[in-house]
């Protein structure tokens, strides 16, 4: 039973560039959430996707956008990268309603912005 | 105000001893969920244990138990018989509102770094 997978593992970009991160949820899960974890901090919620729609959004600018595909996988896009976007980006999936709402996390993508 | 407070930046415990990691939370919702995650140096967040606000019994999962004191708004994690592999960051998190109908986001504390000494 494959867990949540994310790609790439590491990424280095320069200021102003755009980046796309990818996530495949755990088998049987239909909801994907994205979190940003700065060094030494707890994860911060970016947004959650369900049925290919953004269901809830945290306090992040519009430079952060996402997408969910029919197979439930998801992408996180960040435009006009800033140095402060350097962080570990975590994807989490959760099962359909009624089967609990525990979010299971992937290994993360470590983004460095130079 | 912080929604999740973890007051211990770092903790040390002797191998095979028990350790308690503190977590207090702040919410006005009657229905909510509390979670603990472990994050090794590799970065992956590993789910450990869940406690619903209406659960009457404290949650237990193997060597992990959650000491839930609703009136004090605390949800401390107890790890029994510590092992070297337990060395990691530990995060307490909260989902506000009822499962599947309230807020979908998890709000995390700043974490506690646990070091297990041989």
Interface residues (C-beta under 8 A of the other chain):
Chain A: X31 X33 X35 X40 X41 X42 X43 X44 X45 X48 X50 X55 X56 X58 X88 X90 X92 X97 X98 X100 X101 X102 X103 X104 X105 X106 X107 X108 X110
Chain B: X4 X33 X35 X37 X42 X43 X44 X45 X46 X47 X50 X91 X93 X95 X99 X100 X103 X104 X105 X106 X107 X108 X109 X110 X111
